[in-house]
Amino acid sequence: MTLTVVGVNYKTAPIALREKIAIGREELAETTRALAAVEGVTECMIVSTCNRVELLAAVESQETDLTGFLHRHFGLERALLEPHIYERRDQDAVRHLFRVAASLDSMVVGEPQILGQVKEAFAVARAAGTVAGQLEHLLQSAFAAAKKVRTETEIGSSSVSIASVAVDMAKKIFGSLQGRTVFLVGAGKMSELAARQLVQQGAGTIFVSNRTQDRARRMAEQISGRVIPYEQLYEAASEADIVISSTGAPHPIFRREHGQAFMQRRRNRPMFFIDIAVPRDVDPAMGKLEGIFVYDIDDLQAVAAAHLAERTREASDAETLIAGEVERFHQRQRTVNVAPAIVALQRQAEEIRQAELRRVQARLGGLSAEQIATIEALTRGLVNKFLHPPMQALKQAAREGDQVKLDAVCEEWSVSAGAGPELVREAAAGAPAGAEKRAGENAESVRVSAASGETRR
């Protein structure tokens, strides 16, 4: 089984490409199920945010074509998408996921939203039935590592997000937001974060508009803003000095013709659009109009880089912590992977113990229940003591990743390091399946033999 991450992000692909493969919240479950249907995929989930689209999957072999899924599902030519795709496998995939969850791979290092987005993607995959034991264990470990980063480093000491960077950019543009009219289009999480920042920066009038007016009203109440019905969006937008747009619309909602109308109403007073949506809400062609300035999420990278410089030490501490968590995860995984060999060893010893008990049943005579229990405990204790050294050797070899030593111990004790489905289930249960049942049947056999005087050869 191979763990694989395939995707694109803000480092490898421009927004013009990322928006072509962005997956809306309402489409995520269906797309995740489509990925699960790819031949060779055993478990999977998809993380889709404004800065990344990543497929995380447990696959049967490295030939499983996850890149091809992206091409086919979104109808894109390989030549267009492939140069921007990255792929991580096994330990590199684990490290990548841990860094993403801890916001070390984010445009704004330390922003808290990505962890919630990964958790949401995991919840969608769970509901869709596309995750099981392997990804369950991996994601829970990633969430624990991310929490540890936030509690044990200063990387999240101040509230930083894409939304706050957008507000910082608006402030840089005007020098001050005092008295400026700002229009928030969209009432999702990004807009909510931007609204809080705008209030802190002293923005004047704040308009809020959303397709669902109740959400717009709730946000407006929190910031003493004014709700604009969505159908009046274009009439009201011309009153704003700054428009911050973050909707889930599949196509631009502000186009060149809208910009021309805005400039006429504003008598050519400048107007700034900060578009933090993916796909983009503002047609780039609007930026070619005199008096209109358009910034998209990729334009925020320069501002985000300043935040990264301020957090270099905290990010370094967090990277060290994540490296330790990744290594601990792999140590646990190696121990889990050797469990089938331990189960096979226990099963083999149990079968020998039972065979020997059956062989001497005739000599035992009439034994009481207490005597039979004593024999069971004695033989089990001897077997456990005998098995202790090879079991410890197997665990140590697994922890150290010493495959040569692992194979040698398995060969010496005539067990396989491989894991069939039954042994995996038994290993998860922590004991050889059926061992207790067989022990009970064996004790009953001894009891019957002693009572009847039956001799078995």
SEKETOR-859033 format. One record per residue (C-alpha): y, z, x; residue number from 1; residue in three letters. Coordinates in steps of 0.1 Angstrom, whole numbers, plus 2048, in hexadecimal, padded with zeros to 3 digits. Last residue first. Example, Ala and Ser with C-alpha at 12.3 -4.5 7.8 and 13.67 -1.06 7.14 Angstrom:
2
     y     z     x   num   residu
   7F5   847   889     2      SER
   7D3   84E   87B     1      ALA
% end
This chain:
457
     y     z     x   num   residu
   662   8C4   7E2   457      ARG
   66C   8D9   7C4   456      ARG
   658   8F8   7BA   455      THR
   65D   906   797   454      GLU
   658   92C   795   453      GLY
   667   92B   772   452      SER
   682   945   776   451      ALA
   68B   93D   79A   450      ALA
   68D   918   793   449      SER
   6A3   91D   775   448      VAL
   6BB   933   789   447      ARG
   6BC   91B   7A6   446      VAL
   6C3   8FE   78E   445      SER
   6DF   912   77E   444      GLU
   6EE   918   7A0   443      ALA
   6EC   8F3   7A7   442      ASN
   6FC   8E9   786   441      GLU
   718   901   78D   440      GLY
   71D   8F4   7B0   439      ALA
   71D   8D0   7A2   438      ARG
   738   8D9   789   437      LYS
   74D   8EA   7A4   436      GLU
   749   8CB   7BB   435      ALA
   750   8B2   79E   434      GLY
   76F   8A5   7AE   433      ALA
   773   8AF   7D3   432      PRO
   792   8C6   7D5   431      ALA
   7B8   8C4   7D6   430      GLY
   7BD   8B2   7B5   429      ALA
   7D2   897   7C8   428      ALA
   7B5   893   7E0   427      ALA
   79D   88E   7C3   426      GLU
   7B3   873   7B4   425      ARG
   7B6   862   7D5   424      VAL
   791   864   7DA   423      LEU
   78A   853   7B9   422      GLU
   7A4   837   7C1   421      PRO
   795   82F   7E3   420      GLY
   7A6   83D   801   419      ALA
   79F   832   825   418      GLY
   79A   84B   841   417      ALA
   775   848   83D   416      SER
   75B   863   845   415      VAL
   73F   865   85E   414      SER
   74A   885   86F   413      TRP
   74E   876   892   412      GLU
   75C   856   883   411      GLU
   777   869   86E   410      CYS
   780   87D   88D   409      VAL
   784   85E   8A2   408      ALA
   797   84B   888   407      ASP
   7B0   868   885   406      LEU
   7B3   86B   8AB   405      LYS
   7BB   845   8AE   404      VAL
   7D3   847   890   403      GLN
   7E8   862   89F   402      ASP
   805   865   886   401      GLY
   80B   888   892   400      GLU
   808   897   86F   399      ARG
   7E8   882   868   398      ALA
   7D8   88C   889   397      ALA
   7E0   8B0   881   396      GLN
   7D1   8AD   85E   395      LYS
   7B1   89D   86B   394      LEU
   7AC   8B7   887   393      ALA
   7B2   8D3   86E   392      GLN
   797   8C4   858   391      MET
   77F   8C0   876   390      PRO
   784   8E5   880   389      PRO
   781   8F4   85D   388      HIS
   762   8E2   852   387      LEU
   749   8FC   860   386      PHE
   75D   919   852   385      LYS
   75D   908   830   384      ASN
   738   901   832   383      VAL
   72F   925   83C   382      LEU
   745   933   81F   381      GLY
   735   91C   806   380      ARG
   712   926   811   379      THR
   71A   94B   80F   378      LEU
   72D   948   7ED   377      ALA
   710   935   7DD   376      GLU
   6F6   94D   7EB   375      ILE
   70A   96B   7DE   374      THR
   70D   95B   7BC   373      ALA
   6E7   956   7BB   372      ILE
   6E2   97A   7C4   371      GLN
   6FA   986   7A8   370      GLU
   6E8   96F   78F   369      ALA
   6C7   980   799   368      SER
   6AE   96E   7AE   367      LEU
   689   968   7A5   366      GLY
   67A   956   7C3   365      GLY
   690   946   7DD   364      LEU
   675   933   7EE   363      ARG
   672   918   7D3   362      ALA
   698   912   7D4   361      GLN
   697   90A   7F9   360      VAL
   69C   8E4   7F6   359      ARG
   6B4   8E6   7D9   358      ARG
   6CB   8FD   7EE   357      LEU
   6C9   8E4   80B   356      GLU
   6D3   8C7   7F5   355      ALA
   6F0   8DB   7E7   354      GLN
   6FE   8E2   809   353      ARG
   6FA   8BE   815   352      ILE
   70C   8B1   7F6   351      GLU
   728   8CB   7FB   350      GLU
   72C   8C0   81F   349      ALA
   730   89B   815   348      GLN
   748   8A4   7FA   347      ARG
   75D   8B9   811   346      GLN
   75E   89D   82B   345      LEU
   767   883   810   344      ALA
   783   89A   804   343      VAL
   790   89D   827   342      ILE
   78F   877   82C   341      ALA
   7A1   873   80A   340      PRO
   7BC   88C   815   339      ALA
   7C6   877   834   338      VAL
   7E0   865   820   337      ASN
   7EF   885   812   336      VAL
   7F3   893   836   335      THR
   804   872   840   334      ARG
   81B   874   822   333      GLN
   825   897   82A   332      ARG
   82D   88D   84E   331      GLN
   840   86F   841   330      HIS
   855   884   82A   329      PHE
   85D   89C   846   328      ARG
   868   87F   85C   327      GLU
   87F   872   841   326      VAL
   88D   895   83C   325      GLU
   895   898   861   324      GLY
   8A6   876   862   323      ALA
   8BA   880   843   322      ILE
   8C7   89F   855   321      LEU
   8D1   88C   873   320      THR
   8E3   872   85D   319      GLU
   8F5   88E   84A   318      ALA
   902   89D   86A   317      ASP
   90E   87A   876   316      SER
   91F   874   853   315      ALA
   931   896   856   314      GLU
   93E   88D   879   313      ARG
   949   86A   86E   312      THR
   959   875   84E   311      ARG
   97D   86D   855   310      GLU
   973   84B   863   309      ALA
   95E   844   843   308      LEU
   97D   84C   82E   307      HIS
   991   832   841   306      ALA
   975   819   83D   305      ALA
   977   81E   817   304      ALA
   99B   811   818   303      VAL
   98F   7F1   82B   302      ALA
   971   7EE   813   301      GLN
   987   7EE   7F4   300      LEU
   98B   7C8   7F6   299      ASP
   965   7C5   7EF   298      ASP
   96B   7D6   7CD   297      ILE
   984   7BD   7C2   296      ASP
   9AA   7BB   7C8   295      TYR
   9C0   7A4   7B4   294      VAL
   9E6   7A0   7B8   293      PHE
   9FB   78F   79E   292      ILE
   A1F   786   7A5   291      GLY
   A18   761   7AD   290      GLU
   9F7   757   79F   289      LEU
   9DB   751   7B8   288      LYS
   9CD   774   7B1   287      GLY
   9C4   769   78E   286      MET
   9AB   750   79D   285      ALA
   996   76D   7A7   284      PRO
   98C   771   782   283      ASP
   98F   796   77A   282      VAL
   972   7AA   76B   281      ASP
   95B   7A5   788   280      ARG
   935   7A8   784   279      PRO
   936   7C2   792   278      VAL
   955   7D6   788   277      ALA
   96E   7E7   79F   276      ILE
   98B   7CF   798   275      ASP
   9AD   7DB   7A3   274      ILE
   9C7   7C5   792   273      PHE
   9EB   7C8   79D   272      PHE
   A09   7BB   78A   271      MET
   A2A   7B0   799   270      PRO
   A49   7AB   782   269      ARG
   A4A   786   77A   268      ASN
   A5D   78A   759   267      ARG
   A42   7A2   74D   266      ARG
   A3A   78E   72E   265      ARG
   A38   76D   741   264      GLN
   A24   77D   75D   263      MET
   A0A   78B   744   262      PHE
   A06   768   733   261      ALA
   9FF   758   755   260      GLN
   9E6   774   75D   259      GLY
   9D4   76E   73C   258      HIS
   9D1   749   744   257      GLU
   9C2   751   766   256      ARG
   9A6   767   757   255      ARG
   9A2   78C   750   254      PHE
   981   793   73E   253      ILE
   96B   785   75A   252      PRO
   947   780   750   251      HIS
   928   797   74B   250      PRO
   93E   7B4   73D   249      ALA
   934   7D6   749   248      GLY
   957   7E3   74D   247      THR
   96B   7F0   76A   246      SER
   98F   7E5   76B   245      SER
   9AC   7F6   77B   244      ILE
   9CC   7E5   76F   243      VAL
   9EC   7EF   781   242      ILE
   A10   7E9   777   241      ASP
   A06   7E9   752   240      ALA
   A1A   7DB   735   239      GLU
   A0A   7B9   738   238      SER
   9E8   7CA   730   237      ALA
   9F3   7D4   70D   236      ALA
   9F2   7B1   6FD   235      GLU
   9D2   7A8   710   234      TYR
   9BE   7C7   706   233      LEU
   9C8   7C7   6E1   232      GLN
   9A5   7C0   6D5   231      GLU
   999   7DC   6EB   230      TYR
   9AE   7F5   6D8   229      PRO
   9C6   806   6F1   228      ILE
   9C2   82C   6F4   227      VAL
   9DF   83F   704   226      ARG
   9DA   858   71F   225      GLY
   9DD   87E   71F   224      SER
   9C3   87F   73B   223      ILE
   9A5   88F   728   222      GLN
   9B0   881   706   221      GLU
   9B0   85E   714   220      ALA
   98D   861   720   219      MET
   980   86D   6FE   218      ARG
   994   851   6ED   217      ARG
   986   836   704   216      ALA
   963   842   6FD   215      ARG
   969   841   6D7   214      ASP
   978   81E   6DA   213      GLN
   957   80E   6E6   212      THR
   964   7ED   6F4   211      ARG
   97A   801   70B   210      ASN
   99F   805   711   209      SER
   9B4   821   722   208      VAL
   9D9   820   729   207      PHE
   9E8   838   741   206      ILE
   A0E   83E   741   205      THR
   A1C   84E   761   204      GLY
   A04   853   77E   203      ALA
   A08   875   78F   202      GLY
   9EE   871   7AB   201      GLN
   9D8   88C   79B   200      GLN
   9D9   87A   77A   199      VAL
   9CF   859   78B   198      LEU
   9B2   86A   79D   197      GLN
   9A4   878   77C   196      ARG
   9A7   856   76C   195      ALA
   996   844   789   194      ALA
   978   85C   785   193      LEU
   976   854   75F   192      GLU
   97A   82F   766   191      SER
   95C   82F   77E   190      MET
   947   843   766   189      LYS
   94D   82C   748   188      GLY
   96C   827   733   187      ALA
   975   803   73A   186      GLY
   997   7F5   740   185      VAL
   9AE   80F   74F   184      LEU
   9D3   804   74C   183      PHE
   9EC   815   763   182      VAL
   A11   818   75D   181      THR
   A24   824   77B   180      ARG
   A3C   842   778   179      GLY
   A30   853   797   178      GLN
   A14   83E   7A6   177      LEU
   A24   83F   7C9   176      SER
   A25   827   7E6   175      GLY
   A1F   80A   7CE   174      PHE
   A03   7F8   7E0   173      ILE
   9F7   816   7F3   172      LYS
   9F4   82A   7D2   171      LYS
   9DF   80E   7C2   170      ALA
   9C9   80E   7E1   169      MET
   9C3   834   7DE   168      ASP
   9BB   82F   7B9   167      VAL
   9A0   815   7C3   166      ALA
   993   82D   7DE   165      VAL
   990   848   7C3   164      SER
   97C   831   7AD   163      ALA
   965   826   7C9   162      ILE
   95F   84B   7CE   161      SER
   96B   869   7E1   160      VAL
   96E   88D   7D4   159      SER
   970   8A3   7F3   158      SER
   956   8B8   805   157      SER
   93A   89E   7FF   156      GLY
   933   897   823   155      ILE
   938   8BC   82D   154      GLU
   913   8C1   835   153      THR
   8F8   8DA   829   152      GLU
   8FD   8D7   803   151      THR
   903   8B2   800   150      ARG
   8E9   8A8   81A   149      VAL
   8CF   8C0   80A   148      LYS
   8D5   8B0   7E8   147      LYS
   8CF   88E   7F7   146      ALA
   8AF   899   807   145      ALA
   8A2   8A8   7E6   144      ALA
   8AA   888   7D4   143      PHE
   898   874   7EE   142      ALA
   87A   88B   7EC   141      SER
   879   887   7C6   140      GLN
   87C   861   7CB   139      LEU
   85E   85F   7E3   138      LEU
   847   875   7CF   137      HIS
   84D   861   7AF   136      GLU
   84B   841   7C2   135      LEU
   828   848   7CE   134      GLN
   81B   85A   7AF   133      GLY
   826   842   794   132      ALA
   843   82B   78C   131      VAL
   845   80D   775   130      THR
   840   81E   753   129      GLY
   861   811   744   128      ALA
   86C   834   73E   127      ALA
   865   83D   762   126      ARG
   877   81E   76E   125      ALA
   896   827   759   124      VAL
   895   84B   767   123      ALA
   893   83E   78A   122      PHE
   8B1   827   785   121      ALA
   8C4   844   776   120      GLU
   8BB   85A   794   119      LYS
   8C7   83E   7AC   118      VAL
   8E8   83C   798   117      GLN
   8ED   861   799   116      GLY
   8E8   862   7BE   115      LEU
   900   844   7C2   114      ILE
   91C   857   7AF   113      GLN
   922   872   7C9   112      PRO
   938   85F   7E3   111      GLU
   930   86C   806   110      GLY
   935   84C   818   109      VAL
   94B   834   804   108      VAL
   93B   812   808   107      MET
   91A   824   804   106      SER
   8FD   825   81C   105      ASP
   901   84A   824   104      LEU
   903   852   7FF   103      SER
   8E6   86B   801   102      ALA
   8D2   856   7E9   101      ALA
   8D8   837   7FE   100      VAL
   8CF   849   81E    99      ARG
   8AE   856   80F    98      PHE
   8A6   833   802    97      LEU
   8AC   823   824    96      HIS
   897   83D   836    95      ARG
   87A   837   81E    94      VAL
   87D   811   822    93      ALA
   87E   814   848    92      ASP
   85E   82A   847    91      GLN
   84C   811   830    90      ASP
   85F   7EF   82F    89      ARG
   883   7E5   82E    88      ARG
   890   7C3   823    87      GLU
   8B3   7B5   824    86      TYR
   8C0   798   80F    85      ILE
   8E0   785   817    84      HIS
   8D2   766   827    83      PRO
   8B9   763   80A    82      GLU
   8D1   760   7EE    81      LEU
   8E1   73D   7EF    80      LEU
   8C5   72B   803    79      ALA
   8AB   73A   7EB    78      ARG
   8BC   72A   7CD    77      GLU
   8C5   742   7B2    76      LEU
   8B6   744   78F    75      GLY
   8BB   769   78B    74      PHE
   897   772   785    73      HIS
   889   757   79B    72      ARG
   89E   75E   7BA    71      HIS
   89B   784   7B7    70      LEU
   876   782   7B1    69      PHE
   872   76C   7CF    68      GLY
   880   787   7E5    67      THR
   865   79F   7D7    66      LEU
   849   788   7E2    65      ASP
   82A   79D   7E8    64      THR
   81E   791   80A    63      GLU
   823   7B3   81A    62      GLN
   805   7C0   806    61      SER
   7FD   7D5   7E8    60      GLU
   821   7DD   7E0    59      VAL
   834   7FE   7D9    58      ALA
   856   7F3   7CE    57      ALA
   87B   7F9   7D2    56      LEU
   891   7DC   7C7    55      LEU
   8B5   7DF   7D1    54      GLU
   8D6   7D2   7C2    53      VAL
   8F4   7E0   7D3    52      ARG
   919   7E7   7D3    51      ASN
   923   7E8   7AE    50      CYS
   901   7F8   7A6    49      THR
   8DE   7EC   7A0    48      SER
   8C0   802   7AC    47      VAL
   89F   7F3   7A0    46      ILE
   87D   805   79D    45      MET
   859   7FC   7A6    44      CYS
   834   805   7A7    43      GLU
   815   7F0   7AC    42      THR
   825   7CF   7B5    41      VAL
   80B   7B6   7C2    40      GLY
   811   79B   7A8    39      GLU
   833   79F   798    38      VAL
   831   7B0   776    37      ALA
   842   7D0   784    36      ALA
   861   7BA   78B    35      LEU
   862   7AF   767    34      ALA
   85F   7D3   75C    33      ARG
   87D   7DC   771    32      THR
   891   7BF   763    31      THR
   88A   7CB   740    30      GLU
   894   7EF   748    29      ALA
   8B4   7E4   75A    28      LEU
   8C1   7CC   73F    27      GLU
   8D5   7E5   72B    26      GLU
   8E3   7F5   74B    25      ARG
   8EF   7D4   757    24      GLY
   8DE   7C3   775    23      ILE
   8F5   7B3   78F    22      ALA
   8E4   794   79E    21      ILE
   901   77B   79C    20      LYS
   91A   797   7A1    19      GLU
   90D   79D   7C3    18      ARG
   913   779   7CE    17      LEU
   939   778   7C7    16      ALA
   93A   79C   7D2    15      ILE
   932   792   7F5    14      PRO
   90F   799   803    13      ALA
   901   7AC   821    12      THR
   917   7CB   824    11      LYS
   91F   7CE   7FF    10      TYR
   8FA   7CF   7F7     9      ASN
   8DC   7B8   7F3     8      VAL
   8B8   7C1   7ED     7      GLY
   893   7C6   7F6     6      VAL
   884   7E8   7FC     5      VAL
   85F   7EA   802     4      THR
   843   805   803     3      LEU
   822   7F6   80E     2      THR
   800   800   800     1      MET
% end
